[in-house]
């Protein structure tokens, strides 16, 4: 029995338990051992994370695909798991230690600290997994993995060692994004560009051999910089080779202010003659662009900042070389000063000696650490790198050949641009939590990379014996007695970038490098659903690693979704206070409503605008369908054993079978094409408009009539259509559909494992017997339920008749609403020069049309009466006499006024959108809002013009 009120919270908790206890989501079910596999790997959320709207969208779309393919009979593996999230997790535990006033990580040591992290993970690391379950994610939770599981860790070590052996992993000194607070290199994804109101300092660099004077422009070159504190590490000034102002100076030198060191003037295309003075200072150790300039011109790299962002000059031999007399004193004066304090002091010193020309306000983007919140430094340091260029070539070829395709396809261009210009991938991090790099250093710094410490020791002893650093006897003693080799080799303290282990996710989670049967069964995977922001960081790296180690691309399709924004189009952020908590939304409206709201808005290539009102609208949709199912139950509409809808005799019932087949085809094809919003829109329209508003409404007279074949058939057809809706709606709204599937009849199975609508095997003769039977209450449904073949139920004749009724009533309602005719006003309808077929339809459906369209009479005529509004319905003219009902002239005047307002709105928006400054400077969400206003006004204008034209024909 269906409860009177739809209560999502009760349903969702109960259905989640049913799914878990039944093992409904498990891959490798015995009955599907011969079925084609379908595999999706979840983008592993951070173990520290909690569900946000991006997760909700991403996992809803994955779940739609998995439930859809599971119902189509495939062996579905949706592989779940979490990422160890090196920086985030280490910060959480360190913060916890501080809050509890316990010793910090460096005080307790690495081993003890890692014990605390594992302890935290055991206590709190499952939060987001439980939240994903609340969303309805149908992952095979029995296979949940963690990037630092023992098996995944072995995969990471094996990959590192093999890539190093192949020369694809190496150590190098390069610039990295350095976080001076966390004291580690970080990835570009962990760098947040923040707009800062700062300054642009114009500095005078004296030209060698000329007597410097601030009043003589020929004695110096002016360079502009936003970071004067790094000028102490300058090794050149660059000008554009075509800039005639500096042609004669290229190859000469300037004297670095304050320092006195000679640095060359070089010609380089990076310099922009249109910006500033056209000359730029080159600091290869403190700027990524300067680093590349330095490589092109063979410039030295002089680092003048330490790991904590303080000036570091003393003992810097490269810096001190070339300093004038008093260098030691100068270095000592600035040694250890924090970078921004040093900036003020250096600017003051430059001004004192006449090297500062002017200062201008300057708003520019400054990189900040997304977790630490401090300004990131380009920092020159030794790190481990992957030869990404070599690994990228097969990954580029796989997409070009179509082995892997992006949806939408335009993201392939982005992928190619990144991959074809790929730089070495820095994979080392100065953290403790993570996969410690499997490299050991000998007493002279020689590196030994191995899968185990024992292997590294063996390699090191063999090497040093061969080099005669130790004797064979010493080597033997150290090999058999660990105490004698203590301190002989030391392990690299750094850990690997989290993206390194995530890059192996599609195959490490299946049991690789072991010979696990799951690897052969479920790799390569089918569809990857992910956000556009990690195409390079995750997608590209999975492609590189999958092709290198598995010789196949890890997935055939990459579906890229956009951002979830607030209702005004603004990006959600805590600082703006516009973050919508998905768990709060689920508590208020239910998971199904949130899922359906996100899916209906998830158009390919477009951001999603979400508001509580939008979710509420979809909760109302669920309530409407719930009530429709209660209506069917109260009218004894139950699925009959063996009922075959293709044998229906009633036109109305043949029509709903036709419409059901049409929506089934549409939903199936749009899910296959990853047009999730179109699929959701199709089932929404069918449920709300076709099934609830039309079919059930048109069926009411039959249900309220006497018992008989028509009533029995209609009851069975309503139940059958309801069940087909439950199947089609299930991937989108799994909780409510599973509940209704369970309570509307006795069934031998869950909806989540029921067959997706396809061909029915029940014969037409069986229907004849069913049609003459009386109502059957709660029949036992066989395990194999008759399902739908989309072509089998096509019935153009039934669609022509019922479709005409629907279109006629819709047209009448629309015109009356447009003309401000009160709903209670009954008006006559004249069908003009109609065919015999139309006359028959009108007579058969006379009472229904009059009731639904609020008509006083339906008549036929050869011409429309005077003062009637004429409409075209399916190629034939119908007339709505309005003389005496409304003042036609006054109504036309009202519409003309409304048209003027619409035109004014369009003109006002066009003026804004044609203003280049507005488009360039206004927030993205404001520009989008104006575009939406124009679209709405244009649509309103078209409707008004249509109404005016109708009035013209009625005058």
N, C-alpha and C positions, 0 to 999 in steps of 0.2 A: 504494500500500500504506500503510495507516494504521500509524504508529509505535506501538510497544508502550506507551510512556508519554506522557502528555499533558504537554508542556513549553511553557507559554505564551510564554516569552521568545523561543524560536526561531520560533514561529508568528507572533507579533506583528510582529517585525522583518521577516520575509519578506513577510507579507501587506501591510504598510504600503508596502513597495517596489513590490509588484505593483499596488496601487491607484494609486500616484503615477505609475508608468511608463505605465499604461494610460489615465490621464486620466479615471478612472471618476467622479470627483466634479464634473467640469466642467459648468457650466450651458450651455445653448444647443447641446447635441449635435445634429448634423444630423438624426438620425432622430427627434428630438423637437421639431422646429421647429413642428409643428402641435399639440403637446401643451399642455395647460393648465399654466401656470407655478405653481410653489409656491416662495414666498420666505420666508426667515428671515434677519434680520440678527443677527449675534452681538453680545451686549453687549460692546463692545470692552474687553478687559482692559487695565489699565495696562501701558505698555511696560516699566515697571520691575518688573512683578509676576512671581511664580512660581505655579505651579498649587497651589491649595488646595482643600479639599473642597467649598467652595461652587462654585468653577469646575467641579469634576468633576461634581457633580450637575447644574448648569445646562447644561453642554455635552452631557452624556449624554442628557438629555431632548430637547434640540434635535436631537441626532443620531438618536434614535429616530424622531422625526417626519420628518426628511429621508430617512433610509434607507427608511422605510415608504412615503412618497410617491414616492420614486424608483422603488421596485419596483412601485408602482401605475401607472407609466408617465408620471408628470408630469415636466415640465422643472424640476428643482429647482435653485434657487440658494440656497446657504447662504453668505451674504456674511461673510467673515472680516475681521479687522483689529484694530488696537490703538489705544489712546488715548494722547496725548502726556503726560497726567498732569502738569500744570504744576508743582505744588509737589513732588510725589514725585521727579520726574526732576531738577529743579533741586537738590534736597537730595542726591541720589545723586552728582551730578557735583561739587557743592561739597565733599562729604565726601571724594571721590576726590582732589580738588585738595589738601585739607588733609593727607590721609594721605601724599601724595607730596611734601609740603612745597613745593608750587608756589604762585604768587600766587593770591589769592582773586579772586572774580568782579569785585569792584569795582576791584581793582588792574589786572586785565587788560582791563576795559571790556566793554561789551555785545557788540560784534561778535565779539571773540575768544572770549568765554565761550560764545556760541551756537555757534561753530565746534566747541568742545569737546563741547558737548551732542550735536550731530549726530554727531560722531566716536564718542561713547559709544553712541549709538543704533545706529550701524552695527555696532559690535563686540558689543554685549550686548543689544540691544533685541529680538532674536528668540527669547529664551529661552522665553517662555511659549507662543509659537506652536509650537515644537518639542515642548513638553510636551503641548499639546492634540493634536498628531498622535499622540503615544504613547497618548493616551486613545482614539484611534480616530475623532476628529472628522472627518466627511466633508465639510468645507468645500471650496468651490472655491478652493483656495489660489492659483491663478493670478490671482485677482482681489483678493488681499489689499490692504487699504488702511490708511492711517495718518492720524489726524486732522490732521496738518500736511503731508500731501501737497500738492503744488502745486494740484491740482484741488479738494481739499477746502478749502484755504485761500482760494481764490477764492470758493467758495460762502459761506464765513464772512463775508468782506468784503462781498459783495453783500447778504447778509441784514442785516448791521449797517447798511449805508448805506440800504437801502430802509426798514427799520423806523425809522431816525432821520428819514428824509424824511417818513414817515407820522406822525411824532410819537409813536411807540411806543417809542423809545429816547431817553432824556434824561439830563441830569446833575442830581444833587440832593445835598443835605447831609442825611444820615440816619445812624442808628446801624447799625453792622455788627458782625459777629463779628470782632474784631481779634486777631491773634496777635502779641504783643509780642516774640517771639523771631524769627519769620520776617518780621515787619514787613509783613504783608499782610492784607487782608480774606480770610476763608475762608467756605465754605458751611456750612450747618447739618450736612450729612453729615460734615464734617470736624471736627465738635465732638463730643467724647466726654464724657458726663456721668459724673463720678466722685464717689462718696460720700465725703465728707470730715468728719472730726470737728473741728468748729470751735467758734465761740462766737456768742452772740447778745448784743449790747451794748444796754442800755436807756439812752437819753440823755434828759436834761432840756432842753427847748427853752423858754426864758423867753417868757411872753406879754407882748406889747408893752403898756406902760402900767402894769404891775404890778411891784412891787418883788420881784425874784427872791430866793428863799431856798430852799435844798435841803430845809428842813424844812416848807415851805408848799406842798402839792400844788396849791393854787389858783393858784400863781404860774408854773406851767409845764405843758407837755404832754410826756408821755413817749412817745418813739418807739423802736422796736426795729429794729436793723439788723445785718446780717452783714458790712457793709462800711463801717465808720466813716471810712475814709480818703476816701470820696467825699462826705462830708457838707459839705466845703468848697464843693461845687458845687450844694448844695440850692437849690431855688427855690420850694419850697412844702412844707407839711405837709397831708396829705389824711386826711379822716375820712369815714366812711360817712354819707350824708345822713339815715339813720334812727337813727343812734346818738345817743340823747338826752343822753349825757354831754357831747357837743361841739356841740349845736345852737346854743347861744348864742355859740359862738366862731367859727362859720363866717363868713367875711368879715373877721375880724380878722387880726392878724399875730403872728408870733413873731419873736424875735431869734435869728438863727443863731449858736449858740455859737462862741466863738473869733473869728468873723468880724465879728459885729455888724451884719450886713445884715438888713433887714426882709424877711420872706418871708410870703406870705399863707397862711391856713388855708382850704382849699377842700374842698367836699363832693364825693366821687366814689365810685361803686359799687365800685371796685377794692378799697377798704379793707375789711377783714374785721373786724367788731366782736368776733368770737370769737377772733381771733389776737392775741397780745401785748396791747398797750394799746388796740388798735383804731385807733391813729394811725400813719401811715407817713410817712417822709421822702420827698420827691419830688426825684429827681436826673435830669432828662430827658436829660442828655448821657452818662449812665453806666448806664442800665438800660432794657431794652426796654419793660417795662410803664410805667415812669415817662415814657418818651418819648411814649407814647400819652396818658398823663394830661396831660402838658405841652401836647400839641396840643389836647386838649379844653378846656383852661383858658387857653390863650395864654401859657404860662409861658416865660421865657427859657431857653436851653440854654447852660449854663456848663460847659465842659470843663476839668477840672483835672488831667488826666493827658496825657502825651505818647505818641508812638507806641511807646516802649519801656517804657511802664508806670510812668513816674516822674512825681512831682508837677511840674506846670508852672504856676506862678503869675505870675512876673514878666512884665510886658508884657501880661497878660491883662486888657484894659480892662473887659470885662464882669464879671470877677471883682472887680477893684479898686473898681469903682463901688459906693459905699455902705460901704466899709470904714471903720472908725474910724481915729483918728489912730494912726500907727505901722504902717500897712498895708504900706508898702514893706519895713519891717524884718521883719514877719511873713512876707511873701511870700518874702523872701530866705532866711529861716531854713529854710523847707520846700522851696525850689526844688531840683528835681533828685533828691530822695530817692526811692529805689525804693519802690514802692507798699506792700509788706508791712512794710518798715522804717518807712515813714510812718505805717502803721496803728498801730504800737506807740507812736510818738511822739505822735500825735494823741490816742490813748486816754489816755496819761499826762497830757497837757495838759488834757483834758476832766475827768479825775479831780481834777487840781490845783485847778480852778476850781469844782468841785461840780456839774459837768454830767453826770457818770456816776452813774447810779442803781445798776445792778448788772450783773453778767456771768453768763450761764448757758451751760452746755455745749449744743452744738447740732450734731447730725449732719444734714447737708444735701448736696444734689447741687451740685457746682461744675463748670462747663464747662471742659474742657481741650482743647487742640489735639491731635488724634489723632496727628500727626506730631512736633510740637515737644515735646509733653508739658507745656507751661506752661499756666497759667490764662488763659483767654480773656477779653478785655475787650470789653464793649460800647463802641464808640468812634465818636464823631461825626466824620464826615469826608465830603468830596466824593467821590462815586463815580458810575459810570454805571449806569443802571437800565433795565429793560424794563417796560413797562406790562403786567404779567402779567394783571391783571384783565380788560383788554379781550381779550387773546389767549385767555384761558381760556374765554370764553363759547361759542365754537364747539366747543371741546374737551369742554365739559360736555354740550352738545347731542348730540354724536356718540355718547357713551356712553348718554345717556338714550334716544336713538332706536334703539339696538341696532346702529348702524354698527360700533361696537367693543364687544366684550363681554369681561368679566373672568371668568376661571376660577381659583378659585371665585368665585361672584357676590358674595359678601360683601365682596370688596375694592372693589366699586364704591362702597359706602357710604364707605369710607375716601377714595377718590378724590374723591367729591363734597364731603366735608367739607373736604379740603385746597383743592380748586379754588374752592369758593364763599367761602372765607375767605382767598384768596390775597393776598399782599403784593407790592409791587414787588420785582422780582428784581434783586439786585445782581450785575452781570456783570463788573465790573472787578477785577483783581487786581494787586497791586504786586510783580510778578515780571518776569523777563526772558524765560523760556522759555514760549512760547505764541503765540497770534495777537495781535500788537500792534494795539491799537485804532486804526482808521483815522480818527483825528481829529487836526487840527493847530490850533495856537493862534497867533493874530496878536499883534502887539506890545501890544495893549490887552486880551488875553485872549479875544478873539472866537474862537469855535470854528468850524472848517470841516471837515465830515465828507465824505469822498470815497473813491472806490475806489482812487485812486492819488495820489501826492504831486503829480504834474503837474496833476491836476485840482484838488487843493486849492490849489495855488499860483495857478492861473488864477482860481479863485473868490475867493481872498483879494485878489489884485491888483485885480480888478474891484470888489470891495467898497470897498477903501481909496481907489481913484481916485474912486468915486462919493461917498465921504464926504469927499473932498478932503484926505485925510491925506497922500496922495502925488499928484504930478501925473501926467497921462496919459503924459508922456514918461518919468518915472521908472518907471511901470508897464510901459511897453514895454521899457525897458532891462533891467528885472529879469526880464521874461518871456523875453527872448532870451539873457540872460547869467546862468547860474546863480550865478556868483561874486558878482554884485551883489545877489542876494537871500539870501545866506547869513545865517542867523540871523533872517531876516524872519519866518518861521513855524517853529514847533517842533512835533514830533510828540509826542502823548501817550505817555508812557513805559509806561503800564500795558498789561497783556495781558488777554485775555478769560478769564472763567471756563471751565474745561474743559467744563462741562456745556453751554455755548453751542454749541460745535462738535459735541458729542455729540448735541444736539437735532436736528441736521440729518442724522444718520447714515443713516436709511432712504432718503434721496434723494441726498444728496451723494456717497455711495459708488457710486451708479449712473451718475454723470457730470453731474448737475445742477450748475451752471446751463447747461451746454452741451446742445444738442439731441441727446442720446445715445439711441440706440434702446433701450438697457437701461432707461432711465427709464420709457418707455411699456410695456415688456415686463414688468418686475418690480415696478413700484410701482402700487398699494400692496402691501405685503407681507402675508403671511397670519397667521403666529403669532409673537408675541414671547414668549420665555421669559425670565423675570427674577425677581429676588428682591423681596420685599415692601418692603425698606428703600429702594428707589430708585423707588417708584411716583411720588413727587412730583418727585424730582430729575431723573429721566430720562424715565420713561414720559409723565408729564404734559407735559413740555416738548417731547418729540417730537410729541405730539398737537397742541400749540399751533402749532409750526412747520410740521408737515406740512399741517395744515388751512389755515394762512395762505398758504403758498407753493404748495402742490400742489392745494389745494381738495378733498382727500380725506384721510381719516384714514390714518395710515401703516400700520396693521395692523388686521385684523378681529378678532383674538383676542389677549388678553393673559393668558398662563398665569403665575400667581404661585406660586412654590414657597417653602417655608419653610427654616429653618436646618438644617444638619447639625450635630448635637450629639454628644457622646461617649456611651458606652454607658449612663452613669448619667443622661443627660439634661442634663448641664451644657454650657454654651456653651464651645466650644473657645477657648483663649487661651494664649499663650506663658507668661504669668505663672502659670497653673494647671498648666502642663506636660502638658496633655491634648490637644495638637494631634496629629492623625493626618495624616501626610504622604502624600498620594495617590501620589506617585512611589515612596515606600518600599513602599506596599501593592502597587502594580503590580509592582515588582521581586520581591516575595515570592509574590504570588498570581496576578498577571496582570491586565491591564486589563479583560478580560471579567468576571472575578469581581467586581472593584470596581464596574463599571457595573451589573451585575445586582443586587448587594447594595443599591446606592443606589436603583435603580428599584423593587425589591420593597418598599422602605420609604417610597417617595415618595407617600404618601396625600395627597389634596388637603386643604389646610388644616392639616396636621400637620407638626411638626418630625420630623427623622429622627434616630434613635439608631444610631450606627455603632460597631462594634467590630471588631478584627481577626478575632475568632471568626466574626462574621457574614460577613465576606468569605471566610474559609476555607470556610464552609458552602457558599457559592456556587461556590467553586473545586471543591469536592467534587461539586457538581451537574454542572459541566462535565466532570469526570473520569468520572462515571457515564455521561453521554451519549457521551463519547469511547469508553468501553469497550463500550457498546451497539453503536456503529457498527462497532467491531472485531469484535464477535460476529457482526454481520450479514455483514461481509466474509468472515469465516472460514467462514460457512455459505453462501457464494456467493449472497448476496442482492444482486442487481444490478437496476437499472432496465432494464426491457425496452422496446425500441423499440415505441411504439404501445400499450403496456399501459394499459388503462382500468379503474380500480378499481371503477367502478360496475357492471361486468359480473361481479364476483367471485361465486363460487358457495359458497365455504366460509363458514359462519356467522361464524367468528372473524374472517375477513378483511372480511366485510361490516360487522361490528361496529367494527373499527378505522377503516374508512372513515367510518362514522357518527360516531364519536368525534372523528376528525380534522376533519370538517366542523363539528362543534359547537365545538371549540376555535378553529378558524379564524374562525368568526363572532364568538366571544367576544373574541378578541385584536383583531380588526379594529375592532369596535365600541368597545372600551375605549380603544384608541389614538385613535380619532376623537373620543372624549369626553374625552381628556386624563386618563384614569384609568390612568396608567402602572403603578401598583402592581397594579391588578387585571389588567391585561394580562400583566404579568410573572408574577403568581401563577397565572394560567390556563395559560400555557405551561409553567411549572414543574411544576404538578400533572400536566399531560398527559405531559410527558417522563418524569418520575420515576415516577409511579404508573401511568398508563394504558399508556404505551409500554414502559417498561423492566420494571416490576414485574408487569404483567399480560399484555400482548400477547406480549412475547417469551417469557415464562414459559409461557404457554398454547400458544405455537407450537412449543416445544421438541420435543414428541413428534412433530410433523409433520416438523420439520427432521431429526430423528434417524431417521425412518422411510424407507421405500422411495421411490425416484423415482416420480413420477407427476404427474397434473394438480394434486392438492392441494398437493404440495410445490412445484411450479413457481409456482403461484399465490401461495402463502405467501411464497416468496422474493421474488417481484416486489412483493407488497404491503408487505413489510417495507422494501424499498428505496424504494418510493414514499412510504410514511409517513415514513421517515427524511428524504427530500428535502423533504417538506412541512414537517417540523419545522425543517430548516435554514432554510427561507424565513421561517417564523414567528419563529424565534429570532434571525435575523440582525440586526434593528434593535437588539436588546438586547446580543447577544454576537457582534459582527461578525467578530472574528479567528478564533475556533475554527470558526465556521460556514463562513467562506470557505475555510479550510483543508480541512475535511471535504468541502465541495462539490467542491474541486479533486481530491482524492485518491480519492474513492469511485467515480468514473467519468470517462470522457473526455467533456468538455463543450466546447461552442463558446461560452464566455462566462463572465463572473464572476457570482457569486451576487449581488453588490451591484447588478447590472443585470438580474437575472432577474425574471420577473413574479411579483408577489404572488399567492398562491393565488386562483384564480377558475375560471370555467367551462371544462370540458374539451370538446374537440371530437372525441375518438376514439370510434368506434362500438362497440356491444356485440358485433357480429360479429367484430371484430378480437380481442377478448378470448378468444373461443372457440378461435381458432387458437393464441393464446399459451398458454392453459391446458393444451393437450395437448403443448406443446413441452418439451424438457428444459432444463436450466439453461444460461444464456448468460453467459459471462464477459466483463466489460468491454465492453458493447455501445456503439456510437457513438450518442450521444443527439442528436437533431435540434436545431437552434437554438431552435425554438419548442417548449418543453416543455409537455406537457399540464398544466393547472393546475386548480384546484378551485373548484367552485360549491358554496357551503355547503349549499344546499337539495337539490342533486342527489343527495347521498349519504345522505340521511336514510333510516334503515332501522330502524323501531321494533321489528320482529320480532327482528332480530339483537341489538339493544340489550337487549330483554327477556330473551333467553336468556343472553347472556354477562354482562349486568349482574346477573342473578340469581346466577350462579356467583360473581362478584366480591363481591357483597353477602353471600352466604352464608359464603364463606371469611373475609371481613373480620370478620363478626360472631363467628365461631368464635374467631378469633385474639384479638379484643378481649376476649371473655368469659374466655378462658383466662388472658390477661395480668392482667385485673382480679382474678381469683380465685387468682392466684399458682400456677397449674398449670404445672409445668415443661414446656418445649417438647418434651421427649422423651417425655412421657406421651401415649399414644394413647387417645383416648376414642371411644365410639360416638356416632352421630347418628341421631335418629329424626325423620323427616319426618311430621308429623301431618296427617291428613285432606287430603292434597294432591290437586290436580287431575291429570288425565291428562297434561297438558302438563308439569307440574312433575315427575311421575314419569319422563317421557321424558327431560327434561333431566338429572335426577339420574343416570339410567342411562347416558346418553351421556357425561357428564362424571364418572362415578363415580371412576375412578382418579385423575383430576386433582384433584378435590375432596379425596379422602382424602389425597393426597400433600401438598397445599398447606395443608390445615387440620389435619393431623396426627390423622386419624381412623382408628379400627380397623375401622369398619363403618358402612354407611349402610343404614337399614331404613325401612319405612313402617308406620304404625299409625294407628288411629282415635282414639287418645287418648295423651297423654304418659305415660310410665311414672312410677311413684312416685319422688320424689327427683330429678326432672329439672328442669333450668333451661330455661324456655320463652322463646323469642325469636320476634319477628315479622320475617320477611324477605319484603319485597315483598308484604305482605298475607297471608302464609301462615305457620302456626306450625311451628317446628322445635324439637326438644327435645334438650338435651344432658344425658344421665344422669350425675349426679355422685356418686351414692351409692356409697361405697367409694373414690371418687377423692379427695375432700376431706372434711374435717369441716365440715359445713354450719353447725353451731352456732358452732364456733370462728371460721369465716370471717366469720359475721355479726357476732360480737363484735369482730373486728378492724376491720371496716368501720365499726361504730358508734363505735369509738375514733377512727378516722380522721375521721369526721364531726364528732366533738367538737373535734378539732384545727382543722378547717376553720372551724367556727363561732367558735372562739376567735380565730382569725386575722382573721376578718371583723369581729368585735366590737372587737378591738384597733385595727384600721385605722379603723373608723367613729368610735371615740373621738377619734382624732387629727384626722380630717377634719371632725368637728363642732366642733372647737376653733377658734374664729375667730382667736385669736392665732397658733396654729400655721400656719394657712393664710395669714395675712397676713404673717407674719415669716419663715417657712421659705423656703429657696431654691426656686425654681420646680421644679428637677429633683427635689428631695426630695418635694414634693407629688405630682408626677407618678409618682414611684416608689411612693408609698403607694397611689395609685389603681390602679396596675398590680398591686400585691400583692393588693388587694381583688378585682380582676377574676379573677386567677388562682385565688384561694381560692374564689370563687363558682363558677367553672367546675369546680374539683375537687369541690366540694360536690355539684354537680348529678350528676356521674358516680358519686359514692359512693351517692347516693340511688337512682340507677338500678340500681346493682349490688345494693343492699339489697332493692329491690323484686323483682328477679329471684330472689334467694335466698328471699324470702318465698313466691314462687310455687312454688319447688322443695321447700319444707319440707312 
